[in-house]
Structures are given as C-alpha cells and as structure tokens.
Amino acid sequence: MQKITLGRSGLVVPRNGFGALPIQRISQADAVKLVRRALDGGMYYFDTARFYTDSEEKLGVALEGRRGDVIISTKTGATTAEGFWRDLETSLTLLRTDYVDLYQFHNPAFCPKPGDGSGLYEAMQEAVRQGKVLHIGITNHRQKVAIEAIESGLYETLQYPFSYLASDEDLDIVRLTREHGMGFIAMKGLSGGLISDSATAYAWLAQYDHVAPIWGIQRESELDEWLSYQENPPVLTDEMRARIEKDRRELCGNFCRGCGYCQPCPAGIQIQDCNRMSLFLRRAPYSVYLTEEWHEKMEQIEGCLHCNHCVQHCPYGLDTPNLLRQNLVDFRDLWARKQAGELGL
C-alpha cells in the first residue's frame, strides 16, 4: 500500500483517503457499512467537516471502538472564537472521540493568523494545548489565501483542489507546499465529476509523492475501485497520457469546478450542475441529461435574479450568470434537436 507523510505534521496516511462528504446522501446503515469496509480494506484516513450535515455522526458510529486504527480530519467554518469552540465540541461529540488528528479551517475568505482580531488561530492553538486537536490545517479554493497560508508557516497541511486539469498556478501551490514542508491534501481529484477515469486520475496524482488525495465515496462500487488500487496502484500509460491531453483541451480554462460555494441560489438554480451542463453533454450519452427533469432544472436559469450572490461567493472569480446562460443555450440547442427527432432518443 502506498502511503504519504503529510509534511511536518508527521501524519502518515494511505494515498487513498476517504472523503466523507457524500455519505450525507445515504442512510446511516449504508454509511456505517461503507466506512467499515473502507477501514478493513486499508483506507484508514477519513476526512469530514462540520458543514457536511450528518457525516460526522455517521463516521462516529462506524468508527467507534476503532479510534486507534484511524486518522480523522474535520473542519470548522466558524468566523469567531465562540463559533470555533462550538464546532469543535460538536464534532468531538458526534465523532465519539476526545481529539481530532487534523483540524482545518474550512475555506475561509482570509488566512487566520494570531492577532488578526478574529481570535480563530488563538482558539486553534488553545485546542492544541488542551489535546483536543493534534495538528492544524486549512482548506481553500482561493489561490491567494492558499499561498498566504503556505508562506505564513502557521499550518501543517493545506487541502486544495488538485487534478490533472490543474492550472499552472495550482501546480505552483503544490510546489510551494513541498518547499515549506507542508502536507498537501488533494480534494476534487476527479474535478467534481468531469474526470471519469479513476485509474488515470490516481496515476497522474501519484507523480507527486507528497500529495495525499481524498476521494468522495458513497457507493460500494466506488469504494471497490479505490480499494483495488491499494495493492495494485495504476501507473501512467501512453493511453492515459493521451486521455489527459484530450481532457485538458476540452475542459481546462474558465469552467465551474462544482464546489457549491455559490449555493444556495436565491432563485433556486442548481448552479454547480447547471453551470457544467455543456461539459457533461460532451462527455456522457445525451440520454443521461436530455431528460424532462434536467430540462426543468436548466430552464430555472431564466429566473436568475442577477443578484450576484453566486459571483460574490465563487472562489474562482467566475462570471457565473454568464456561464449559466451559455450552458442554457447549449442545452436548448440539443433539447430542440431531441424534440425534432434528430438525435434518435
């Protein structure tokens, strides 16, 4: 099994970490079964967050009695010291543990530091002194905040989106973490579902020996894929390289990563999916998306209030209303062709 040391934290984790955001969507019984199967298969690093509704609770039930066998990271989106302590105590209770191996500030709009007036970093330091937190990390989607966190020397790990669709600026961030002895946890290794071949995604990330990917898992079939790579890790082939080049030509640039920070939309638009419809239609059978259900969702774009809530909350600075409109135009073109019987659907 391939393992990664998360920088100066010294935490050693399997290259395949279990991202526990998706287990919100399944029953507790199914989640417990999935998590225990993952642990028994050697996937002993679990990442969750206070923001992920009942994910912590499900992990707590699944891992009870096995605390010494696992590494758990969770996150707080608190903006005040009071909120920090409330989140931490809630997480410890739900996870059924006395401590968190890695506690992370969850996508803050700024880099918490001592003396910044928020009291957040001081609270984190106190939690470490009390033994409730062993290591300090930060997650982000913003390149500027990520770089500031790396250069501050205050954090042992950075969790950041990283896949073979990464930009040159993203690659610079990965390089900086290595130079600063900082652990790098890669989220969105499948780029929010735009990358469909898990073996290629795994093999590309494996080139970076200090990068520890976490994969969002909610189905046994998905877990089986990742567990199979524990003993037989995929290696980049010419065919994989060709697939990567093709995907980069089609997908890199000004596209929605599906992070969901623009939600909830005041107009009820399912932004993170509707904003990627053009890409989905290029990569999946038309029958998957040219349905009445998706037609209804896409037409909600017409109700955009132009309130700029999505623009203000997009960590990538996208012109989301304009991108939504472009996706709607592409969808309508194919929908009309379907209605005219041109697509054979």
C-alpha positions in Angstrom: 0.0 0.0 0.0 1.4 3.4 -1.0 1.5 5.9 1.9 2.1 9.7 2.2 3.6 11.7 5.0 1.6 15.0 5.4 4.6 17.3 5.7 5.9 18.3 9.0 2.7 17.1 10.7 4.3 13.6 10.5 0.9 12.1 9.9 1.2 9.1 7.6 -1.9 8.3 5.5 -2.7 6.0 2.7 -2.6 7.5 -0.8 -6.3 6.8 -1.0 -8.1 8.9 1.7 -11.9 8.6 2.3 -13.7 11.8 1.6 -16.9 11.6 3.8 -18.9 14.4 2.2 -21.0 12.1 0.0 -22.1 9.8 2.9 -24.6 12.6 3.8 -26.7 11.2 0.9 -27.0 7.7 2.1 -28.6 6.1 5.1 -26.7 5.6 8.4 -26.8 1.8 8.0 -25.3 2.0 4.5 -22.7 4.7 5.6 -21.6 2.6 8.5 -21.2 -0.5 6.3 -19.2 1.5 3.7 -16.9 3.1 6.2 -16.1 -0.1 8.0 -15.4 -1.9 4.6 -13.1 1.0 3.7 -11.2 0.7 7.0 -10.9 -3.1 6.8 -9.5 -2.6 3.3 -6.7 -0.3 4.5 -8.3 3.1 3.8 -7.8 4.4 7.4 -7.8 8.2 6.7 -11.2 9.8 6.9 -11.9 13.5 6.1 -15.2 15.2 7.1 -16.5 18.6 8.2 -19.0 20.2 10.5 -20.6 21.6 7.3 -21.3 18.1 6.0 -24.6 17.7 7.9 -24.7 14.2 9.5 -21.3 13.0 8.0 -19.5 13.3 11.3 -22.3 11.4 13.2 -22.2 8.5 10.7 -18.4 8.3 10.9 -18.6 8.3 14.7 -21.0 5.4 14.7 -18.9 3.5 12.1 -15.5 4.1 13.8 -16.5 3.6 17.4 -14.1 1.2 19.1 -11.6 1.6 16.3 -10.2 5.0 17.1 -6.6 3.8 17.4 -6.8 2.4 13.9 -7.7 5.7 12.1 -6.7 9.2 11.3 -9.6 11.6 11.3 -9.6 15.2 10.0 -12.6 17.5 10.2 -13.2 21.2 9.6 -14.8 24.3 11.1 -16.3 27.1 9.0 -16.5 29.3 12.1 -15.7 33.0 11.8 -15.4 33.7 15.6 -13.7 32.0 18.5 -17.0 31.2 20.1 -18.1 29.5 16.9 -14.8 27.6 16.7 -15.3 26.1 20.2 -19.0 25.3 19.5 -18.0 23.5 16.2 -15.1 21.6 17.8 -17.1 20.3 20.8 -19.9 19.3 18.5 -17.5 17.5 16.2 -15.9 15.6 19.1 -19.2 14.5 20.4 -20.5 13.3 17.0 -17.3 11.6 16.1 -17.3 9.9 19.5 -13.7 10.9 20.2 -11.6 13.1 22.6 -9.4 14.5 19.9 -9.1 15.2 16.2 -5.9 14.3 14.4 -6.2 17.2 12.0 -8.5 20.2 12.5 -8.8 22.5 9.5 -10.3 26.0 8.9 -12.8 25.3 6.2 -12.4 27.5 3.1 -12.1 30.8 5.0 -12.1 34.0 2.9 -8.9 35.1 4.7 -6.0 33.3 6.3 -6.5 33.2 10.1 -3.4 34.4 12.0 -2.6 35.3 15.5 -3.6 38.9 16.3 -5.9 39.3 13.3 -8.8 40.2 15.6 -10.9 37.1 14.8 -9.5 35.0 17.7 -9.7 31.9 15.4 -6.0 31.0 15.4 -5.6 31.6 19.1 -8.6 29.3 19.7 -6.9 26.7 17.5 -3.7 27.0 19.5 -5.6 26.5 22.7 -7.3 23.4 21.4 -3.9 22.0 20.6 -2.7 22.8 24.1 -5.8 21.0 25.5 -5.0 17.9 23.4 -8.3 18.2 21.5 -6.5 18.9 18.2 -3.2 17.3 17.3 -2.4 19.1 14.0 -3.5 22.4 12.4 -4.6 22.6 8.8 -6.5 24.9 6.4 -8.6 24.2 3.3 -9.3 26.6 0.5 -10.3 27.1 -3.1 -8.7 30.6 -3.4 -5.1 30.7 -4.7 -4.3 33.9 -2.9 -5.5 32.6 0.5 -3.7 29.2 -0.1 -0.4 30.9 -0.9 -0.7 33.2 2.2 -1.4 30.1 4.4 1.7 28.3 3.0 4.0 31.3 3.4 2.7 32.0 6.9 4.3 28.9 8.4 1.2 28.6 10.7 -0.3 25.5 9.1 0.9 21.9 8.8 -1.4 21.0 5.9 -3.3 22.6 3.0 -6.3 20.9 1.4 -6.8 22.3 -2.1 -8.4 21.2 -5.4 -5.9 19.3 -7.5 -6.3 17.1 -10.5 -4.9 16.7 -14.0 -7.0 19.7 -15.0 -4.9 21.9 -12.7 -3.6 25.3 -13.9 0.0 26.4 -13.8 -0.9 28.5 -10.7 -2.3 25.4 -9.0 1.0 23.5 -9.8 2.9 26.4 -8.2 0.9 25.9 -5.0 1.7 22.2 -4.9 5.4 23.1 -5.4 5.3 25.7 -2.6 3.9 23.3 -0.1 6.8 20.9 -0.7 9.3 23.8 -0.3 7.7 24.8 3.0 7.4 21.2 4.4 3.6 21.4 4.3 1.3 18.5 3.8 -0.8 18.7 0.7 -4.3 17.1 0.7 -5.8 16.9 -2.8 -9.5 17.3 -3.0 -11.6 17.1 -6.2 -9.1 14.7 -7.8 -11.9 13.9 -10.3 -12.6 17.6 -10.8 -16.2 17.4 -9.5 -17.1 14.5 -11.8 -15.6 15.9 -15.0 -12.9 13.3 -14.9 -14.4 9.9 -15.4 -11.4 7.5 -15.3 -10.3 7.0 -11.7 -7.2 5.0 -12.7 -5.9 7.8 -14.8 -6.7 10.4 -12.1 -4.9 8.2 -9.5 -1.9 7.6 -11.7 -1.4 11.3 -12.5 -1.6 12.4 -8.9 0.8 9.6 -7.8 3.6 11.6 -9.6 3.5 13.9 -6.7 4.9 11.9 -3.8 3.9 14.4 -1.1 0.3 14.8 -2.3 -2.4 12.8 -0.5 -5.7 12.6 -2.4 -9.1 12.1 -0.7 -11.9 10.7 -2.8 -15.6 11.3 -2.2 -17.2 7.9 -1.8 -20.9 7.0 -1.4 -21.3 3.7 -3.3 -19.7 0.3 -2.7 -18.7 0.1 -6.4 -16.7 3.3 -6.0 -15.1 2.0 -2.9 -14.1 -1.2 -4.6 -12.3 0.8 -7.3 -10.2 2.7 -4.8 -9.5 -0.3 -2.7 -8.3 -2.2 -5.7 -5.6 0.5 -6.1 -4.3 -0.1 -2.6 -2.3 -3.2 -3.7 -2.2 -2.6 -7.4 -1.7 1.1 -8.0 -2.3 2.3 -11.6 0.8 3.6 -13.4 0.6 6.2 -16.1 0.5 4.7 -19.6 0.6 6.3 -23.0 -3.1 5.7 -23.3 -3.7 7.6 -20.0 -1.5 10.5 -21.2 -3.5 10.8 -24.4 -6.7 10.8 -22.3 -5.3 13.6 -20.1 -4.3 15.7 -23.1 -7.7 15.3 -24.6 -9.5 16.2 -21.4 -7.2 19.2 -20.9 -8.0 20.5 -24.3 -11.8 20.1 -23.7 -12.1 21.1 -20.1 -9.3 23.4 -18.9 -9.9 27.1 -18.6 -12.9 29.1 -17.5 -15.1 26.3 -16.1 -17.2 25.6 -13.0 -15.4 23.2 -10.6 -18.7 22.3 -8.9 -17.5 23.3 -5.4 -21.0 24.5 -4.4 -20.0 27.6 -2.5 -22.4 29.7 -4.7 -25.3 27.8 -3.1 -28.0 28.3 -2.1 -29.2 30.3 -5.1 -31.9 32.7 -4.2 -33.7 31.8 -7.5 -33.4 28.0 -6.8 -31.0 27.3 -9.6 -28.9 24.2 -9.1 -25.8 26.2 -10.1 -23.0 23.7 -9.6 -24.6 21.2 -12.0 -26.4 23.5 -14.5 -23.1 25.5 -14.8 -21.3 22.4 -16.1 -24.1 21.1 -18.4 -22.2 21.9 -21.6 -19.2 19.8 -20.4 -21.5 17.0 -19.2 -23.1 16.8 -22.6 -19.7 16.4 -24.3 -18.7 13.6 -22.1 -21.8 11.5 -21.4 -24.6 9.9 -23.5 -27.2 12.5 -24.4 -29.9 10.3 -22.8 -28.4 10.9 -19.3 -29.0 14.7 -19.4 -31.6 15.3 -22.1 -34.5 14.4 -19.8 -37.6 16.3 -18.6 -36.0 16.5 -15.1 -32.9 18.3 -16.4 -34.9 20.4 -18.8 -36.9 21.8 -15.9 -33.7 22.4 -13.9 -32.0 24.2 -16.8 -35.0 26.4 -17.6 -34.8 27.7 -14.0 -31.8 29.7 -15.2 -34.4 32.1 -16.9 -35.4 33.0 -13.3 -31.9 34.4 -12.5 -32.3 37.5 -10.3 -28.9 38.9 -11.2 -28.3 39.4 -7.5 -24.6 38.4 -7.9 -24.8 36.1 -4.9 -23.0 33.5 -6.9 -20.4 35.9 -8.2 -19.6 37.1 -4.7 -19.2 33.6 -3.4 -17.3 32.0 -6.3 -13.7 31.3 -5.1 -12.6 31.2 -8.7 -14.0 34.6 -9.7 -16.2 33.2 -12.4 -18.9 35.3 -14.1 -21.5 32.6 -13.1 -24.6 34.3 -14.6 -23.0 34.5 -18.0 -21.7 30.9 -17.8 -25.2 29.7 -16.8 -26.6 31.5 -19.9 -24.0 29.8 -22.1 -24.9 26.4 -20.7 -28.6 27.0 -21.2 -28.0 27.9 -24.8 -26.1 24.7 -25.4 -28.7 22.6 -23.6 -31.6 24.2 -25.5 -29.9 23.6 -28.9 -29.7 19.8 -28.1 -33.1 19.7 -26.5 -34.7 21.2 -29.7 -32.8 18.6 -31.8 -34.1 15.9 -29.5 -37.7 17.1 -29.8 -37.3 17.2 -33.6 -36.2 13.6 -33.6 -32.7 14.3 -34.8 -30.8 12.6 -32.0 -32.6 9.2 -32.2 -33.5 9.4 -28.5 
